[in-house]
Structures are given as C-alpha cells and as structure tokens.
Amino acid sequence: MMRGHCILSHGFESGPDATKVTALALVAETLGWTCERPDFTDLDAKREVSELGDVAARLERLLGIARAAAAKGPLVLAGSSLGAWISGRVSLQVDVKGLFLMAPPILLDPKHPIDAARVPTSIIHGWDDELIPARDVIAWAQARRASLLMVDDGHRLSDHVTASAEAFGALLAKL
C-alpha cells in the first residue's frame, strides 16, 4: 500500500545519488512511500548567478515537481542544506504533510531566512556544523516545536547517515 510520496532534495554541489538522500529513499520505500530525487546539479553550476548557483531556478524546479506530486496524494519534502532551504520555501506554496531538514541554512543570506509551513517537521543538525551555527538551528526548531536531533558531526553529517535515515523513518511513521 502506497502511503504517499517523498521528494528528496540534495545539497549544493551534491547530487541525486548522494549518500544521505539515497539512505532516505531506502527507508521511505521500505515504509511504503514512493520517492524521487530531483537533480539540481546544472543549477548549482551556474556560478555567474550567485555563489550558490541559480537558487531561484532551483526553487522553481522543486515547486513544479512538488505541485504535480501533491495533486496525486500525501507529500513529504526532505532536503539537505540548500535542499532543506528550498524544501521549506516550497512547503509554503504546496500542501505537504511533513518536512525533514538536514543541516538547514537558517539564514541563507540576511534577505532570505529559512521559512516553512507549520507541518510536522524533523531536523538533524551537527553540533560542529562549520557553515550553519547550531544555536541558530536550535532557536528556529524551538520556535516551531520541531523535532530536533543534534549530533556530533559537521555540515555534511557524513558520520550520521544512518541516524538521518532513522530520523526520517520516524517522521514518516508518524504521518
């Protein structure tokens, strides 16, 4: 029985076959969810737009994919870093049942803080994240009453792939 659909957005300079999103997909499929992993690598390479590539085009691409998926049934968005930021933004415009954010950039830049729908949200973040201060993520999660797992890791969460997948599975199991 299909429970819903997950869209897993990779981080900047990563890809749809990255270790974390692959682990999330396996957990989701085991729990009866279908998954897709959009490829944003072409947009990340557009350094002439910004140092983070074409973020606006990344946002628009995910929005189109999410609208189509939400029309078919329950939708969960998950993302890592820049993928978490765009997942949060898209959740404001598309009906989603939950969000899973890994190393979310709370302030992508001062003009673009992270924002997200008020839906069940689970976050995993490294205490030693060299790009996104832990205190910013803790404050954002606290204000939203989101589930937050802080781990002994850096931005890439490379030592906590399994913990990330387990936390994602726990969110999906609650929905």
C-alpha positions in Angstrom: 0.0 0.0 0.0 1.4 3.4 -1.1 1.3 5.8 1.8 2.5 8.9 -0.1 5.3 10.4 -2.0 8.7 11.9 -0.8 10.8 14.4 -2.8 14.4 14.4 -1.6 16.4 17.4 -2.5 20.2 17.2 -2.4 22.5 19.9 -1.1 24.6 22.4 -3.0 27.4 20.7 -5.1 26.0 17.3 -4.3 23.6 15.2 -6.4 20.6 13.0 -6.5 22.7 9.9 -5.9 24.3 11.4 -2.7 24.7 9.1 0.3 22.2 10.8 2.5 19.3 11.1 0.0 19.9 7.6 -1.1 19.6 6.4 2.5 16.4 8.4 3.0 14.9 6.9 -0.2 15.6 3.3 1.0 13.9 4.0 4.4 10.9 5.7 2.7 10.4 2.9 0.2 10.6 0.3 3.0 7.8 2.1 4.8 5.6 2.2 1.6 6.4 5.7 0.3 7.4 6.4 -3.2 10.4 8.8 -3.7 12.0 11.0 -6.3 15.3 12.8 -6.2 15.4 15.8 -8.5 18.8 16.7 -10.0 19.8 20.3 -9.4 23.5 20.0 -10.4 23.0 22.0 -13.6 21.6 24.9 -11.5 24.3 24.6 -8.8 26.9 25.1 -11.5 25.6 28.5 -12.5 28.1 30.5 -10.5 27.5 33.6 -12.7 24.1 33.9 -11.0 25.4 33.6 -7.4 28.0 31.7 -5.3 25.2 29.1 -4.6 24.2 28.8 -8.3 20.7 29.6 -9.5 18.8 29.3 -6.3 15.6 30.9 -7.8 15.6 28.3 -10.6 16.2 25.5 -8.0 13.2 26.8 -6.1 11.0 26.9 -9.2 12.0 23.4 -10.3 11.1 21.9 -6.9 7.9 23.9 -6.8 6.8 22.4 -10.2 7.7 18.9 -9.2 6.0 19.3 -5.8 2.8 20.7 -7.2 2.5 17.7 -9.5 3.2 15.2 -6.8 0.8 16.9 -4.2 -2.0 16.6 -6.7 -1.7 12.8 -6.5 -1.6 12.3 -2.8 0.2 12.9 0.5 3.6 14.6 0.1 6.7 14.9 2.3 9.6 17.1 1.4 13.1 16.4 2.6 16.4 18.1 1.9 19.9 18.7 2.9 21.4 22.1 3.3 20.3 24.2 0.3 17.9 21.3 -0.4 16.4 21.9 3.1 16.0 25.6 2.4 14.2 25.1 -0.9 12.0 22.4 0.7 11.0 24.7 3.4 10.2 27.5 1.0 8.2 25.2 -1.3 6.2 23.9 1.6 4.7 27.4 1.9 3.1 27.0 -1.5 2.3 23.3 -1.7 0.2 21.1 0.6 2.8 18.9 2.4 2.3 16.5 5.3 5.8 16.8 6.7 9.3 18.2 6.3 12.6 16.6 7.0 15.5 19.1 7.1 19.2 18.1 7.3 21.6 20.9 8.2 19.1 23.6 7.3 20.6 27.1 6.5 18.6 29.3 8.8 20.0 32.4 7.1 20.8 31.6 3.5 21.6 35.3 3.5 20.1 38.1 5.5 17.4 38.8 2.9 16.4 35.1 2.7 15.9 33.4 6.1 14.5 29.9 6.0 10.7 29.7 6.3 8.4 26.7 6.1 4.8 25.6 6.5 3.6 24.7 10.0 3.6 20.9 9.5 5.3 18.1 11.4 9.0 18.9 11.0 12.0 16.9 11.9 15.6 18.3 11.8 19.0 16.7 12.1 22.0 19.1 12.6 25.6 18.8 13.5 26.9 20.4 16.7 30.1 21.3 14.8 28.5 22.5 11.5 31.1 24.8 10.1 28.5 26.7 7.9 25.4 26.9 10.0 25.7 27.7 13.7 23.9 25.1 15.9 22.4 27.8 18.1 20.5 29.2 15.0 19.0 25.9 14.2 18.1 25.2 17.8 16.3 28.5 18.1 14.4 28.0 14.9 13.4 24.5 15.8 12.3 25.6 19.3 10.1 28.4 17.9 8.4 25.8 15.7 8.4 23.0 18.2 10.1 20.8 15.6 11.7 17.5 16.4 15.5 18.2 16.6 18.3 15.7 16.6 21.7 17.3 17.3 24.7 15.0 16.5 28.4 15.1 16.9 29.2 16.0 13.3 29.8 18.7 10.8 27.8 20.2 8.0 27.8 17.2 5.7 26.5 14.9 8.5 28.7 12.2 6.9 29.1 10.3 10.2 25.3 10.2 10.7 23.8 8.9 7.5 22.1 6.1 9.4 20.9 8.4 12.1 19.5 10.7 9.4 17.7 7.8 7.8 16.3 6.6 11.1 15.0 10.1 12.0 13.4 10.4 8.6 11.8 7.0 9.0 10.4 8.1 12.4 8.8 11.1 10.9 7.2 9.1 8.1 5.9 6.5 10.5 4.1 9.3 12.4 2.3 10.6 9.3 
